[in-house]
Amino acid sequence: MHELLHLIDHSVLAPTCTEADVLAGCEIALSHATAALVVPPVWLPVIVPRLRGSGVKAATTCGFPLGVNTTAAKTVEAYDAVMAGAQEVDMVMNYSALRSGYESLVEQDIRAVVTACAQAAQRLGQEPPIVKVILEMCYLTEAEKRRAAEIAVAAGADFLKTSTGTGAGGANVPDVALLRRVAPESVGIKAAGGIRTVADCRRLLEAGATRLGTSATQAIAQELASGAQR
């Protein structure tokens, strides 16, 4: 039970989320020892001191949710997030540029964010944060999914992530399996979007996911506990 929960990035990213929701998310993440807690950048000062020393990473987003911010804006956002204590940054790839054929722009965009994160960490005397690149695969063709993964890996992504959870579709087994085939073993795969049950988690992990992004952590934990008691 605990092994599965340790692979979850608990997300509090709803557009209506409040500080109270973020604080409740801290309690959920801490009580289940999740891998990370992901919140909007503005709430990093709330979660960083509460998570310090717990093993739960403070994480945030960059270019969320559409990925069409300028590279300059993304780099400032990423640098600021790391300076505020973010240990992991989930950035949205510019999939609009990818679909328009501007592959070099997409790679430069990702590489700039990775570099900005590393520079902020160096200034703090810390290890560089993990950068997860969200591909938003529901909007890509099969060929575009493969190229997106290849470009993100070449640009220095630590993880490839399927979805923001706000798009037209979320994580699915074929997409996770494709990412696992394309990415080297050193690059993690994060499945996110629509993950609500233990069965969802297990299917995606079996397909090759190494992290799971969900806001349904408490329900999944309760399902696991219920199954353990039977």
Secondary structure as a PSIPRED ss2 file (coil, helix, strand):
# PSIPRED VFORMAT (PSIPRED V4.0)

   1 M C   1.000  0.000  0.000
   2 H H   0.000  1.000  0.000
   3 E H   0.000  1.000  0.000
   4 L H   0.000  1.000  0.000
   5 L H   0.000  1.000  0.000
   6 H C   1.000  0.000  0.000
   7 L C   1.000  0.000  0.000
   8 I E   0.000  0.000  1.000
   9 D E   0.000  0.000  1.000
  10 H E   0.000  0.000  1.000
  11 S E   0.000  0.000  1.000
  12 V C   1.000  0.000  0.000
  13 L C   1.000  0.000  0.000
  14 A C   1.000  0.000  0.000
  15 P C   1.000  0.000  0.000
  16 T C   1.000  0.000  0.000
  17 C C   1.000  0.000  0.000
  18 T C   1.000  0.000  0.000
  19 E H   0.000  1.000  0.000
  20 A H   0.000  1.000  0.000
  21 D H   0.000  1.000  0.000
  22 V H   0.000  1.000  0.000
  23 L H   0.000  1.000  0.000
  24 A H   0.000  1.000  0.000
  25 G H   0.000  1.000  0.000
  26 C H   0.000  1.000  0.000
  27 E H   0.000  1.000  0.000
  28 I H   0.000  1.000  0.000
  29 A H   0.000  1.000  0.000
  30 L H   0.000  1.000  0.000
  31 S H   0.000  1.000  0.000
  32 H H   0.000  1.000  0.000
  33 A C   1.000  0.000  0.000
  34 T C   1.000  0.000  0.000
  35 A C   1.000  0.000  0.000
  36 A E   0.000  0.000  1.000
  37 L E   0.000  0.000  1.000
  38 V E   0.000  0.000  1.000
  39 V E   0.000  0.000  1.000
  40 P C   1.000  0.000  0.000
  41 P H   0.000  1.000  0.000
  42 V H   0.000  1.000  0.000
  43 W H   0.000  1.000  0.000
  44 L H   0.000  1.000  0.000
  45 P H   0.000  1.000  0.000
  46 V H   0.000  1.000  0.000
  47 I H   0.000  1.000  0.000
  48 V H   0.000  1.000  0.000
  49 P H   0.000  1.000  0.000
  50 R H   0.000  1.000  0.000
  51 L H   0.000  1.000  0.000
  52 R C   1.000  0.000  0.000
  53 G C   1.000  0.000  0.000
  54 S C   1.000  0.000  0.000
  55 G C   1.000  0.000  0.000
  56 V C   1.000  0.000  0.000
  57 K E   0.000  0.000  1.000
  58 A E   0.000  0.000  1.000
  59 A E   0.000  0.000  1.000
  60 T E   0.000  0.000  1.000
  61 T E   0.000  0.000  1.000
  62 C E   0.000  0.000  1.000
  63 G C   1.000  0.000  0.000
  64 F C   1.000  0.000  0.000
  65 P C   1.000  0.000  0.000
  66 L C   1.000  0.000  0.000
  67 G C   1.000  0.000  0.000
  68 V C   1.000  0.000  0.000
  69 N C   1.000  0.000  0.000
  70 T C   1.000  0.000  0.000
  71 T H   0.000  1.000  0.000
  72 A H   0.000  1.000  0.000
  73 A H   0.000  1.000  0.000
  74 K H   0.000  1.000  0.000
  75 T H   0.000  1.000  0.000
  76 V H   0.000  1.000  0.000
  77 E H   0.000  1.000  0.000
  78 A H   0.000  1.000  0.000
  79 Y H   0.000  1.000  0.000
  80 D H   0.000  1.000  0.000
  81 A H   0.000  1.000  0.000
  82 V H   0.000  1.000  0.000
  83 M H   0.000  1.000  0.000
  84 A C   1.000  0.000  0.000
  85 G C   1.000  0.000  0.000
  86 A C   1.000  0.000  0.000
  87 Q C   1.000  0.000  0.000
  88 E E   0.000  0.000  1.000
  89 V E   0.000  0.000  1.000
  90 D E   0.000  0.000  1.000
  91 M E   0.000  0.000  1.000
  92 V E   0.000  0.000  1.000
  93 M C   1.000  0.000  0.000
  94 N C   1.000  0.000  0.000
  95 Y H   0.000  1.000  0.000
  96 S H   0.000  1.000  0.000
  97 A H   0.000  1.000  0.000
  98 L H   0.000  1.000  0.000
  99 R H   0.000  1.000  0.000
 100 S C   1.000  0.000  0.000
 101 G C   1.000  0.000  0.000
 102 Y C   1.000  0.000  0.000
 103 E H   0.000  1.000  0.000
 104 S H   0.000  1.000  0.000
 105 L H   0.000  1.000  0.000
 106 V H   0.000  1.000  0.000
 107 E H   0.000  1.000  0.000
 108 Q H   0.000  1.000  0.000
 109 D H   0.000  1.000  0.000
 110 I H   0.000  1.000  0.000
 111 R H   0.000  1.000  0.000
 112 A H   0.000  1.000  0.000
 113 V H   0.000  1.000  0.000
 114 V H   0.000  1.000  0.000
 115 T H   0.000  1.000  0.000
 116 A H   0.000  1.000  0.000
 117 C H   0.000  1.000  0.000
 118 A H   0.000  1.000  0.000
 119 Q H   0.000  1.000  0.000
 120 A H   0.000  1.000  0.000
 121 A H   0.000  1.000  0.000
 122 Q H   0.000  1.000  0.000
 123 R H   0.000  1.000  0.000
 124 L H   0.000  1.000  0.000
 125 G C   1.000  0.000  0.000
 126 Q C   1.000  0.000  0.000
 127 E C   1.000  0.000  0.000
 128 P C   1.000  0.000  0.000
 129 P C   1.000  0.000  0.000
 130 I E   0.000  0.000  1.000
 131 V E   0.000  0.000  1.000
 132 K E   0.000  0.000  1.000
 133 V E   0.000  0.000  1.000
 134 I E   0.000  0.000  1.000
 135 L C   1.000  0.000  0.000
 136 E C   1.000  0.000  0.000
 137 M H   0.000  1.000  0.000
 138 C H   0.000  1.000  0.000
 139 Y H   0.000  1.000  0.000
 140 L C   1.000  0.000  0.000
 141 T C   1.000  0.000  0.000
 142 E H   0.000  1.000  0.000
 143 A H   0.000  1.000  0.000
 144 E H   0.000  1.000  0.000
 145 K H   0.000  1.000  0.000
 146 R H   0.000  1.000  0.000
 147 R H   0.000  1.000  0.000
 148 A H   0.000  1.000  0.000
 149 A H   0.000  1.000  0.000
 150 E H   0.000  1.000  0.000
 151 I H   0.000  1.000  0.000
 152 A H   0.000  1.000  0.000
 153 V H   0.000  1.000  0.000
 154 A H   0.000  1.000  0.000
 155 A C   1.000  0.000  0.000
 156 G C   1.000  0.000  0.000
 157 A C   1.000  0.000  0.000
 158 D C   1.000  0.000  0.000
 159 F E   0.000  0.000  1.000
 160 L E   0.000  0.000  1.000
 161 K E   0.000  0.000  1.000
 162 T C   1.000  0.000  0.000
 163 S C   1.000  0.000  0.000
 164 T C   1.000  0.000  0.000
 165 G C   1.000  0.000  0.000
 166 T C   1.000  0.000  0.000
 167 G C   1.000  0.000  0.000
 168 A C   1.000  0.000  0.000
 169 G C   1.000  0.000  0.000
 170 G C   1.000  0.000  0.000
 171 A C   1.000  0.000  0.000
 172 N C   1.000  0.000  0.000
 173 V H   0.000  1.000  0.000
 174 P H   0.000  1.000  0.000
 175 D H   0.000  1.000  0.000
 176 V H   0.000  1.000  0.000
 177 A H   0.000  1.000  0.000
 178 L H   0.000  1.000  0.000
 179 L H   0.000  1.000  0.000
 180 R H   0.000  1.000  0.000
 181 R H   0.000  1.000  0.000
 182 V H   0.000  1.000  0.000
 183 A C   1.000  0.000  0.000
 184 P C   1.000  0.000  0.000
 185 E C   1.000  0.000  0.000
 186 S C   1.000  0.000  0.000
 187 V C   1.000  0.000  0.000
 188 G E   0.000  0.000  1.000
 189 I E   0.000  0.000  1.000
 190 K E   0.000  0.000  1.000
 191 A E   0.000  0.000  1.000
 192 A E   0.000  0.000  1.000
 193 G C   1.000  0.000  0.000
 194 G C   1.000  0.000  0.000
 195 I C   1.000  0.000  0.000
 196 R C   1.000  0.000  0.000
 197 T C   1.000  0.000  0.000
 198 V H   0.000  1.000  0.000
 199 A H   0.000  1.000  0.000
 200 D H   0.000  1.000  0.000
 201 C H   0.000  1.000  0.000
 202 R H   0.000  1.000  0.000
 203 R H   0.000  1.000  0.000
 204 L H   0.000  1.000  0.000
 205 L H   0.000  1.000  0.000
 206 E H   0.000  1.000  0.000
 207 A H   0.000  1.000  0.000
 208 G C   1.000  0.000  0.000
 209 A C   1.000  0.000  0.000
 210 T C   1.000  0.000  0.000
 211 R E   0.000  0.000  1.000
 212 L E   0.000  0.000  1.000
 213 G E   0.000  0.000  1.000
 214 T E   0.000  0.000  1.000
 215 S C   1.000  0.000  0.000
 216 A C   1.000  0.000  0.000
 217 T H   0.000  1.000  0.000
 218 Q H   0.000  1.000  0.000
 219 A H   0.000  1.000  0.000
 220 I H   0.000  1.000  0.000
 221 A H   0.000  1.000  0.000
 222 Q H   0.000  1.000  0.000
 223 E H   0.000  1.000  0.000
 224 L H   0.000  1.000  0.000
 225 A H   0.000  1.000  0.000
 226 S H   0.000  1.000  0.000
 227 G H   0.000  1.000  0.000
 228 A H   0.000  1.000  0.000
 229 Q H   0.000  1.000  0.000
 230 R C   1.000  0.000  0.000
